[in-house]
Amino acid sequence: MPNEEKRTFEVALSELEEHVRRLDGGELELEESLSTFEAGVKLIRECSELLDDAEQRITELTDGAQDTEVNA
């Protein structure tokens, strides 16, 4: 999403779940299935990046809290 605002984790996950439902439904033609699968893979990567970012923020916050406790 180059010039757009990033989706939240919850929105990306919801979109991914919809893609999975469509693929599981078995009603898509081959090309549409491949396109939906490709979009799903991109959403998985996006969700993973968002989780990694959240984990990094938590690590920074908890490391900062530990530093404060040590210096107190």
PDB file with one MODEL, atoms N, CA, C and O in Angstrom:
MODEL        1
ATOM      1  N   MET A   1       0.831  -1.179   0.000  1.00  0.00           N
ATOM      2  CA  MET A   1       0.000   0.000   0.000  1.00  0.00           C
ATOM      3  C   MET A   1       0.875   1.243   0.000  1.00  0.00           C
ATOM      4  O   MET A   1       0.948   1.938   1.013  1.00  0.00           O
ATOM      5  N   PRO A   2       1.519   1.529  -1.072  1.00  0.00           N
ATOM      6  CA  PRO A   2       2.509   2.589  -1.096  1.00  0.00           C
ATOM      7  C   PRO A   2       2.021   3.947  -0.621  1.00  0.00           C
ATOM      8  O   PRO A   2       2.567   4.480   0.344  1.00  0.00           O
ATOM      9  N   ASN A   3       1.024   4.521  -1.256  1.00  0.00           N
ATOM     10  CA  ASN A   3       0.597   5.868  -0.906  1.00  0.00           C
ATOM     11  C   ASN A   3      -0.669   5.872  -0.064  1.00  0.00           C
ATOM     12  O   ASN A   3      -1.264   6.928   0.153  1.00  0.00           O
ATOM     13  N   GLU A   4      -1.081   4.726   0.405  1.00  0.00           N
ATOM     14  CA  GLU A   4      -2.295   4.638   1.208  1.00  0.00           C
ATOM     15  C   GLU A   4      -1.925   4.437   2.670  1.00  0.00           C
ATOM     16  O   GLU A   4      -0.807   4.046   3.005  1.00  0.00           O
ATOM     17  N   GLU A   5      -2.885   4.714   3.515  1.00  0.00           N
ATOM     18  CA  GLU A   5      -2.677   4.447   4.932  1.00  0.00           C
ATOM     19  C   GLU A   5      -2.706   2.939   5.142  1.00  0.00           C
ATOM     20  O   GLU A   5      -3.520   2.240   4.538  1.00  0.00           O
ATOM     21  N   LYS A   6      -1.821   2.439   5.994  1.00  0.00           N
ATOM     22  CA  LYS A   6      -1.767   1.005   6.242  1.00  0.00           C
ATOM     23  C   LYS A   6      -3.029   0.517   6.934  1.00  0.00           C
ATOM     24  O   LYS A   6      -3.623   1.217   7.753  1.00  0.00           O
ATOM     25  N   ARG A   7      -3.422  -0.700   6.586  1.00  0.00           N
ATOM     26  CA  ARG A   7      -4.555  -1.337   7.264  1.00  0.00           C
ATOM     27  C   ARG A   7      -4.142  -1.683   8.686  1.00  0.00           C
ATOM     28  O   ARG A   7      -2.964  -1.900   8.972  1.00  0.00           O
ATOM     29  N   THR A   8      -5.125  -1.728   9.566  1.00  0.00           N
ATOM     30  CA  THR A   8      -4.843  -2.226  10.908  1.00  0.00           C
ATOM     31  C   THR A   8      -4.719  -3.742  10.825  1.00  0.00           C
ATOM     32  O   THR A   8      -5.137  -4.356   9.843  1.00  0.00           O
ATOM     33  N   PHE A   9      -4.147  -4.336  11.856  1.00  0.00           N
ATOM     34  CA  PHE A   9      -4.026  -5.784  11.905  1.00  0.00           C
ATOM     35  C   PHE A   9      -5.399  -6.435  11.805  1.00  0.00           C
ATOM     36  O   PHE A   9      -5.583  -7.414  11.082  1.00  0.00           O
ATOM     37  N   GLU A  10      -6.352  -5.885  12.533  1.00  0.00           N
ATOM     38  CA  GLU A  10      -7.690  -6.470  12.564  1.00  0.00           C
ATOM     39  C   GLU A  10      -8.367  -6.433  11.193  1.00  0.00           C
ATOM     40  O   GLU A  10      -9.041  -7.388  10.806  1.00  0.00           O
ATOM     41  N   VAL A  11      -8.190  -5.339  10.465  1.00  0.00           N
ATOM     42  CA  VAL A  11      -8.775  -5.222   9.125  1.00  0.00           C
ATOM     43  C   VAL A  11      -8.108  -6.209   8.177  1.00  0.00           C
ATOM     44  O   VAL A  11      -8.789  -6.902   7.421  1.00  0.00           O
ATOM     45  N   ALA A  12      -6.781  -6.276   8.212  1.00  0.00           N
ATOM     46  CA  ALA A  12      -6.051  -7.202   7.342  1.00  0.00           C
ATOM     47  C   ALA A  12      -6.432  -8.643   7.649  1.00  0.00           C
ATOM     48  O   ALA A  12      -6.611  -9.444   6.731  1.00  0.00           O
ATOM     49  N   LEU A  13      -6.559  -8.979   8.921  1.00  0.00           N
ATOM     50  CA  LEU A  13      -6.935 -10.342   9.308  1.00  0.00           C
ATOM     51  C   LEU A  13      -8.349 -10.661   8.837  1.00  0.00           C
ATOM     52  O   LEU A  13      -8.610 -11.765   8.360  1.00  0.00           O
ATOM     53  N   SER A  14      -9.245  -9.717   8.966  1.00  0.00           N
ATOM     54  CA  SER A  14     -10.621  -9.916   8.511  1.00  0.00           C
ATOM     55  C   SER A  14     -10.662 -10.155   6.999  1.00  0.00           C
ATOM     56  O   SER A  14     -11.387 -11.029   6.525  1.00  0.00           O
ATOM     57  N   GLU A  15      -9.884  -9.378   6.252  1.00  0.00           N
ATOM     58  CA  GLU A  15      -9.817  -9.568   4.805  1.00  0.00           C
ATOM     59  C   GLU A  15      -9.235 -10.937   4.467  1.00  0.00           C
ATOM     60  O   GLU A  15      -9.711 -11.611   3.553  1.00  0.00           O
ATOM     61  N   LEU A  16      -8.218 -11.340   5.195  1.00  0.00           N
ATOM     62  CA  LEU A  16      -7.620 -12.658   4.987  1.00  0.00           C
ATOM     63  C   LEU A  16      -8.642 -13.761   5.250  1.00  0.00           C
ATOM     64  O   LEU A  16      -8.736 -14.717   4.481  1.00  0.00           O
ATOM     65  N   GLU A  17      -9.396 -13.633   6.321  1.00  0.00           N
ATOM     66  CA  GLU A  17     -10.425 -14.633   6.640  1.00  0.00           C
ATOM     67  C   GLU A  17     -11.465 -14.725   5.529  1.00  0.00           C
ATOM     68  O   GLU A  17     -11.942 -15.816   5.215  1.00  0.00           O
ATOM     69  N   GLU A  18     -11.820 -13.590   4.933  1.00  0.00           N
ATOM     70  CA  GLU A  18     -12.779 -13.593   3.827  1.00  0.00           C
ATOM     71  C   GLU A  18     -12.198 -14.318   2.613  1.00  0.00           C
ATOM     72  O   GLU A  18     -12.902 -15.071   1.941  1.00  0.00           O
ATOM     73  N   HIS A  19     -10.924 -14.092   2.335  1.00  0.00           N
ATOM     74  CA  HIS A  19     -10.281 -14.805   1.224  1.00  0.00           C
ATOM     75  C   HIS A  19     -10.292 -16.311   1.469  1.00  0.00           C
ATOM     76  O   HIS A  19     -10.553 -17.091   0.554  1.00  0.00           O
ATOM     77  N   VAL A  20     -10.011 -16.711   2.691  1.00  0.00           N
ATOM     78  CA  VAL A  20     -10.006 -18.141   3.035  1.00  0.00           C
ATOM     79  C   VAL A  20     -11.406 -18.728   2.836  1.00  0.00           C
ATOM     80  O   VAL A  20     -11.555 -19.819   2.285  1.00  0.00           O
ATOM     81  N   ARG A  21     -12.427 -17.999   3.288  1.00  0.00           N
ATOM     82  CA  ARG A  21     -13.813 -18.480   3.107  1.00  0.00           C
ATOM     83  C   ARG A  21     -14.133 -18.665   1.625  1.00  0.00           C
ATOM     84  O   ARG A  21     -14.746 -19.657   1.229  1.00  0.00           O
ATOM     85  N   ARG A  22     -13.708 -17.695   0.810  1.00  0.00           N
ATOM     86  CA  ARG A  22     -13.975 -17.796  -0.630  1.00  0.00           C
ATOM     87  C   ARG A  22     -13.260 -18.995  -1.241  1.00  0.00           C
ATOM     88  O   ARG A  22     -13.831 -19.710  -2.065  1.00  0.00           O
ATOM     89  N   LEU A  23     -12.006 -19.215  -0.835  1.00  0.00           N
ATOM     90  CA  LEU A  23     -11.262 -20.349  -1.367  1.00  0.00           C
ATOM     91  C   LEU A  23     -11.859 -21.675  -0.884  1.00  0.00           C
ATOM     92  O   LEU A  23     -11.967 -22.627  -1.657  1.00  0.00           O
ATOM     93  N   ASP A  24     -12.240 -21.733   0.375  1.00  0.00           N
ATOM     94  CA  ASP A  24     -12.835 -22.947   0.933  1.00  0.00           C
ATOM     95  C   ASP A  24     -14.191 -23.266   0.305  1.00  0.00           C
ATOM     96  O   ASP A  24     -14.609 -24.424   0.265  1.00  0.00           O
ATOM     97  N   GLY A  25     -14.875 -22.227  -0.186  1.00  0.00           N
ATOM     98  CA  GLY A  25     -16.191 -22.429  -0.788  1.00  0.00           C
ATOM     99  C   GLY A  25     -16.148 -23.267  -2.051  1.00  0.00           C
ATOM    100  O   GLY A  25     -17.142 -23.898  -2.410  1.00  0.00           O
ATOM    101  N   GLY A  26     -15.017 -23.282  -2.725  1.00  0.00           N
ATOM    102  CA  GLY A  26     -14.853 -24.106  -3.907  1.00  0.00           C
ATOM    103  C   GLY A  26     -15.615 -23.635  -5.134  1.00  0.00           C
ATOM    104  O   GLY A  26     -15.732 -24.380  -6.107  1.00  0.00           O
ATOM    105  N   GLU A  27     -16.128 -22.429  -5.110  1.00  0.00           N
ATOM    106  CA  GLU A  27     -16.928 -21.916  -6.223  1.00  0.00           C
ATOM    107  C   GLU A  27     -16.120 -21.071  -7.200  1.00  0.00           C
ATOM    108  O   GLU A  27     -16.632 -20.694  -8.254  1.00  0.00           O
ATOM    109  N   LEU A  28     -14.881 -20.769  -6.872  1.00  0.00           N
ATOM    110  CA  LEU A  28     -14.071 -19.892  -7.716  1.00  0.00           C
ATOM    111  C   LEU A  28     -13.460 -20.664  -8.879  1.00  0.00           C
ATOM    112  O   LEU A  28     -13.124 -21.842  -8.756  1.00  0.00           O
ATOM    113  N   GLU A  29     -13.325 -19.979 -10.002  1.00  0.00           N
ATOM    114  CA  GLU A  29     -12.609 -20.571 -11.128  1.00  0.00           C
ATOM    115  C   GLU A  29     -11.112 -20.506 -10.827  1.00  0.00           C
ATOM    116  O   GLU A  29     -10.684 -19.802  -9.913  1.00  0.00           O
ATOM    117  N   LEU A  30     -10.341 -21.230 -11.589  1.00  0.00           N
ATOM    118  CA  LEU A  30      -8.902 -21.358 -11.324  1.00  0.00           C
ATOM    119  C   LEU A  30      -8.209 -20.007 -11.230  1.00  0.00           C
ATOM    120  O   LEU A  30      -7.502 -19.754 -10.256  1.00  0.00           O
ATOM    121  N   GLU A  31      -8.392 -19.132 -12.215  1.00  0.00           N
ATOM    122  CA  GLU A  31      -7.700 -17.840 -12.213  1.00  0.00           C
ATOM    123  C   GLU A  31      -8.097 -17.011 -11.003  1.00  0.00           C
ATOM    124  O   GLU A  31      -7.251 -16.368 -10.381  1.00  0.00           O
ATOM    125  N   GLU A  32      -9.389 -17.024 -10.666  1.00  0.00           N
ATOM    126  CA  GLU A  32      -9.850 -16.265  -9.504  1.00  0.00           C
ATOM    127  C   GLU A  32      -9.307 -16.877  -8.211  1.00  0.00           C
ATOM    128  O   GLU A  32      -8.990 -16.155  -7.265  1.00  0.00           O
ATOM    129  N   SER A  33      -9.203 -18.192  -8.172  1.00  0.00           N
ATOM    130  CA  SER A  33      -8.619 -18.861  -7.008  1.00  0.00           C
ATOM    131  C   SER A  33      -7.160 -18.454  -6.824  1.00  0.00           C
ATOM    132  O   SER A  33      -6.724 -18.164  -5.710  1.00  0.00           O
ATOM    133  N   LEU A  34      -6.415 -18.433  -7.917  1.00  0.00           N
ATOM    134  CA  LEU A  34      -5.003 -18.041  -7.840  1.00  0.00           C
ATOM    135  C   LEU A  34      -4.856 -16.591  -7.405  1.00  0.00           C
ATOM    136  O   LEU A  34      -3.998 -16.266  -6.584  1.00  0.00           O
ATOM    137  N   SER A  35      -5.685 -15.729  -7.951  1.00  0.00           N
ATOM    138  CA  SER A  35      -5.645 -14.317  -7.584  1.00  0.00           C
ATOM    139  C   SER A  35      -5.999 -14.124  -6.108  1.00  0.00           C
ATOM    140  O   SER A  35      -5.364 -13.338  -5.405  1.00  0.00           O
ATOM    141  N   THR A  36      -7.009 -14.840  -5.655  1.00  0.00           N
ATOM    142  CA  THR A  36      -7.435 -14.756  -4.251  1.00  0.00           C
ATOM    143  C   THR A  36      -6.347 -15.306  -3.340  1.00  0.00           C
ATOM    144  O   THR A  36      -6.075 -14.737  -2.283  1.00  0.00           O
ATOM    145  N   PHE A  37      -5.724 -16.408  -3.742  1.00  0.00           N
ATOM    146  CA  PHE A  37      -4.634 -16.992  -2.961  1.00  0.00           C
ATOM    147  C   PHE A  37      -3.461 -16.019  -2.870  1.00  0.00           C
ATOM    148  O   PHE A  37      -2.886 -15.828  -1.798  1.00  0.00           O
ATOM    149  N   GLU A  38      -3.112 -15.406  -4.000  1.00  0.00           N
ATOM    150  CA  GLU A  38      -2.010 -14.434  -4.022  1.00  0.00           C
ATOM    151  C   GLU A  38      -2.300 -13.256  -3.090  1.00  0.00           C
ATOM    152  O   GLU A  38      -1.424 -12.817  -2.344  1.00  0.00           O
ATOM    153  N   ALA A  39      -3.523 -12.752  -3.135  1.00  0.00           N
ATOM    154  CA  ALA A  39      -3.905 -11.656  -2.246  1.00  0.00           C
ATOM    155  C   ALA A  39      -3.829 -12.099  -0.793  1.00  0.00           C
ATOM    156  O   ALA A  39      -3.435 -11.321   0.076  1.00  0.00           O
ATOM    157  N   GLY A  40      -4.203 -13.339  -0.528  1.00  0.00           N
ATOM    158  CA  GLY A  40      -4.128 -13.882   0.829  1.00  0.00           C
ATOM    159  C   GLY A  40      -2.697 -13.956   1.337  1.00  0.00           C
ATOM    160  O   GLY A  40      -2.426 -13.641   2.496  1.00  0.00           O
ATOM    161  N   VAL A  41      -1.789 -14.370   0.476  1.00  0.00           N
ATOM    162  CA  VAL A  41      -0.372 -14.438   0.855  1.00  0.00           C
ATOM    163  C   VAL A  41       0.143 -13.044   1.209  1.00  0.00           C
ATOM    164  O   VAL A  41       0.885 -12.880   2.177  1.00  0.00           O
ATOM    165  N   LYS A  42      -0.251 -12.044   0.425  1.00  0.00           N
ATOM    166  CA  LYS A  42       0.160 -10.672   0.715  1.00  0.00           C
ATOM    167  C   LYS A  42      -0.402 -10.213   2.064  1.00  0.00           C
ATOM    168  O   LYS A  42       0.279  -9.527   2.827  1.00  0.00           O
ATOM    169  N   LEU A  43      -1.648 -10.597   2.348  1.00  0.00           N
ATOM    170  CA  LEU A  43      -2.249 -10.231   3.627  1.00  0.00           C
ATOM    171  C   LEU A  43      -1.548 -10.933   4.794  1.00  0.00           C
ATOM    172  O   LEU A  43      -1.383 -10.343   5.862  1.00  0.00           O
ATOM    173  N   ILE A  44      -1.141 -12.176   4.596  1.00  0.00           N
ATOM    174  CA  ILE A  44      -0.397 -12.901   5.638  1.00  0.00           C
ATOM    175  C   ILE A  44       0.905 -12.169   5.941  1.00  0.00           C
ATOM    176  O   ILE A  44       1.275 -11.998   7.102  1.00  0.00           O
ATOM    177  N   ARG A  45       1.595 -11.739   4.889  1.00  0.00           N
ATOM    178  CA  ARG A  45       2.856 -11.008   5.089  1.00  0.00           C
ATOM    179  C   ARG A  45       2.606  -9.685   5.805  1.00  0.00           C
ATOM    180  O   ARG A  45       3.368  -9.292   6.688  1.00  0.00           O
ATOM    181  N   GLU A  46       1.535  -9.007   5.417  1.00  0.00           N
ATOM    182  CA  GLU A  46       1.192  -7.733   6.052  1.00  0.00           C
ATOM    183  C   GLU A  46       0.876  -7.941   7.536  1.00  0.00           C
ATOM    184  O   GLU A  46       1.338  -7.180   8.385  1.00  0.00           O
ATOM    185  N   CYS A  47       0.083  -8.980   7.842  1.00  0.00           N
ATOM    186  CA  CYS A  47      -0.247  -9.279   9.242  1.00  0.00           C
ATOM    187  C   CYS A  47       1.015  -9.611  10.030  1.00  0.00           C
ATOM    188  O   CYS A  47       1.178  -9.176  11.170  1.00  0.00           O
ATOM    189  N   SER A  48       1.896 -10.376   9.418  1.00  0.00           N
ATOM    190  CA  SER A  48       3.145 -10.744  10.079  1.00  0.00           C
ATOM    191  C   SER A  48       3.988  -9.512  10.390  1.00  0.00           C
ATOM    192  O   SER A  48       4.555  -9.401  11.477  1.00  0.00           O
ATOM    193  N   GLU A  49       4.070  -8.594   9.439  1.00  0.00           N
ATOM    194  CA  GLU A  49       4.831  -7.358   9.671  1.00  0.00           C
ATOM    195  C   GLU A  49       4.212  -6.531  10.796  1.00  0.00           C
ATOM    196  O   GLU A  49       4.920  -5.981  11.640  1.00  0.00           O
ATOM    197  N   LEU A  50       2.889  -6.451  10.795  1.00  0.00           N
ATOM    198  CA  LEU A  50       2.212  -5.688  11.849  1.00  0.00           C
ATOM    199  C   LEU A  50       2.454  -6.314  13.221  1.00  0.00           C
ATOM    200  O   LEU A  50       2.655  -5.600  14.203  1.00  0.00           O
ATOM    201  N   LEU A  51       2.436  -7.643  13.289  1.00  0.00           N
ATOM    202  CA  LEU A  51       2.721  -8.323  14.559  1.00  0.00           C
ATOM    203  C   LEU A  51       4.175  -8.120  14.978  1.00  0.00           C
ATOM    204  O   LEU A  51       4.463  -7.922  16.158  1.00  0.00           O
ATOM    205  N   ASP A  52       5.087  -8.170  14.012  1.00  0.00           N
ATOM    206  CA  ASP A  52       6.503  -7.928  14.320  1.00  0.00           C
ATOM    207  C   ASP A  52       6.702  -6.516  14.867  1.00  0.00           C
ATOM    208  O   ASP A  52       7.449  -6.307  15.823  1.00  0.00           O
ATOM    209  N   ASP A  53       6.019  -5.544  14.242  1.00  0.00           N
ATOM    210  CA  ASP A  53       6.113  -4.156  14.719  1.00  0.00           C
ATOM    211  C   ASP A  53       5.583  -4.037  16.144  1.00  0.00           C
ATOM    212  O   ASP A  53       6.189  -3.371  16.983  1.00  0.00           O
ATOM    213  N   ALA A  54       4.461  -4.678  16.414  1.00  0.00           N
ATOM    214  CA  ALA A  54       3.872  -4.630  17.760  1.00  0.00           C
ATOM    215  C   ALA A  54       4.814  -5.281  18.768  1.00  0.00           C
ATOM    216  O   ALA A  54       5.001  -4.771  19.872  1.00  0.00           O
ATOM    217  N   GLU A  55       5.402  -6.406  18.383  1.00  0.00           N
ATOM    218  CA  GLU A  55       6.343  -7.091  19.274  1.00  0.00           C
ATOM    219  C   GLU A  55       7.550  -6.199  19.572  1.00  0.00           C
ATOM    220  O   GLU A  55       8.023  -6.145  20.707  1.00  0.00           O
ATOM    221  N   GLN A  56       8.040  -5.507  18.555  1.00  0.00           N
ATOM    222  CA  GLN A  56       9.180  -4.604  18.738  1.00  0.00           C
ATOM    223  C   GLN A  56       8.819  -3.474  19.705  1.00  0.00           C
ATOM    224  O   GLN A  56       9.610  -3.124  20.581  1.00  0.00           O
ATOM    225  N   ARG A  57       7.636  -2.915  19.544  1.00  0.00           N
ATOM    226  CA  ARG A  57       7.195  -1.837  20.440  1.00  0.00           C
ATOM    227  C   ARG A  57       7.096  -2.335  21.880  1.00  0.00           C
ATOM    228  O   ARG A  57       7.495  -1.636  22.811  1.00  0.00           O
ATOM    229  N   ILE A  58       6.566  -3.537  22.060  1.00  0.00           N
ATOM    230  CA  ILE A  58       6.444  -4.110  23.404  1.00  0.00           C
ATOM    231  C   ILE A  58       7.823  -4.327  24.000  1.00  0.00           C
ATOM    232  O   ILE A  58       8.053  -4.030  25.173  1.00  0.00           O
ATOM    233  N   THR A  59       8.745  -4.845  23.192  1.00  0.00           N
ATOM    234  CA  THR A  59      10.107  -5.078  23.663  1.00  0.00           C
ATOM    235  C   THR A  59      10.756  -3.767  24.088  1.00  0.00           C
ATOM    236  O   THR A  59      11.405  -3.692  25.132  1.00  0.00           O
ATOM    237  N   GLU A  60      10.573  -2.738  23.271  1.00  0.00           N
ATOM    238  CA  GLU A  60      11.156  -1.435  23.610  1.00  0.00           C
ATOM    239  C   GLU A  60      10.554  -0.888  24.911  1.00  0.00           C
ATOM    240  O   GLU A  60      11.268  -0.342  25.752  1.00  0.00           O
ATOM    241  N   LEU A  61       9.260  -1.038  25.062  1.00  0.00           N
ATOM    242  CA  LEU A  61       8.597  -0.542  26.275  1.00  0.00           C
ATOM    243  C   LEU A  61       9.030  -1.314  27.515  1.00  0.00           C
ATOM    244  O   LEU A  61       9.299  -0.718  28.558  1.00  0.00           O
ATOM    245  N   THR A  62       9.097  -2.629  27.405  1.00  0.00           N
ATOM    246  CA  THR A  62       9.471  -3.427  28.574  1.00  0.00           C
ATOM    247  C   THR A  62      10.948  -3.278  28.897  1.00  0.00           C
ATOM    248  O   THR A  62      11.330  -3.296  30.067  1.00  0.00           O
ATOM    249  N   ASP A  63      11.796  -3.129  27.861  1.00  0.00           N
ATOM    250  CA  ASP A  63      13.218  -2.890  28.120  1.00  0.00           C
ATOM    251  C   ASP A  63      13.397  -1.543  28.804  1.00  0.00           C
ATOM    252  O   ASP A  63      14.212  -1.414  29.717  1.00  0.00           O
ATOM    253  N   GLY A  64      12.642  -0.545  28.372  1.00  0.00           N
ATOM    254  CA  GLY A  64      12.703   0.772  28.988  1.00  0.00           C
ATOM    255  C   GLY A  64      12.233   0.731  30.428  1.00  0.00           C
ATOM    256  O   GLY A  64      12.797   1.415  31.283  1.00  0.00           O
ATOM    257  N   ALA A  65      11.217  -0.053  30.708  1.00  0.00           N
ATOM    258  CA  ALA A  65      10.710  -0.181  32.078  1.00  0.00           C
ATOM    259  C   ALA A  65      11.732  -0.884  32.964  1.00  0.00           C
ATOM    260  O   ALA A  65      11.901  -0.522  34.128  1.00  0.00           O
ATOM    261  N   GLN A  66      12.411  -1.884  32.416  1.00  0.00           N
ATOM    262  CA  GLN A  66      13.439  -2.591  33.193  1.00  0.00           C
ATOM    263  C   GLN A  66      14.612  -1.678  33.471  1.00  0.00           C
ATOM    264  O   GLN A  66      15.172  -1.716  34.567  1.00  0.00           O
ATOM    265  N   ASP A  67      14.998  -0.861  32.511  1.00  0.00           N
ATOM    266  CA  ASP A  67      16.092   0.091  32.720  1.00  0.00           C
ATOM    267  C   ASP A  67      15.731   1.077  33.830  1.00  0.00           C
ATOM    268  O   ASP A  67      16.583   1.424  34.648  1.00  0.00           O
ATOM    269  N   THR A  68      14.505   1.519  33.864  1.00  0.00           N
ATOM    270  CA  THR A  68      14.032   2.460  34.881  1.00  0.00           C
ATOM    271  C   THR A  68      14.099   1.811  36.252  1.00  0.00           C
ATOM    272  O   THR A  68      14.521   2.446  37.219  1.00  0.00           O
ATOM    273  N   GLU A  69      13.688   0.552  36.345  1.00  0.00           N
ATOM    274  CA  GLU A  69      13.710  -0.155  37.631  1.00  0.00           C
ATOM    275  C   GLU A  69      15.134  -0.349  38.116  1.00  0.00           C
ATOM    276  O   GLU A  69      15.394  -0.216  39.312  1.00  0.00           O
ATOM    277  N   VAL A  70      16.061  -0.658  37.223  1.00  0.00           N
ATOM    278  CA  VAL A  70      17.451  -0.890  37.580  1.00  0.00           C
ATOM    279  C   VAL A  70      18.084   0.405  38.089  1.00  0.00           C
ATOM    280  O   VAL A  70      18.857   0.381  39.047  1.00  0.00           O
ATOM    281  N   ASN A  71      17.768   1.511  37.469  1.00  0.00           N
ATOM    282  CA  ASN A  71      18.369   2.795  37.841  1.00  0.00           C
ATOM    283  C   ASN A  71      17.704   3.425  39.053  1.00  0.00           C
ATOM    284  O   ASN A  71      18.208   4.415  39.583  1.00  0.00           O
ATOM    285  N   ALA A  72      16.597   2.881  39.498  1.00  0.00           N
ATOM    286  CA  ALA A  72      15.874   3.494  40.645  1.00  0.00           C
ATOM    287  C   ALA A  72      16.507   3.148  41.958  1.00  0.00           C
ATOM    288  O   ALA A  72      16.028   3.579  43.007  1.00  0.00           O
TER     289      ALA A  72
ENDMDL
END
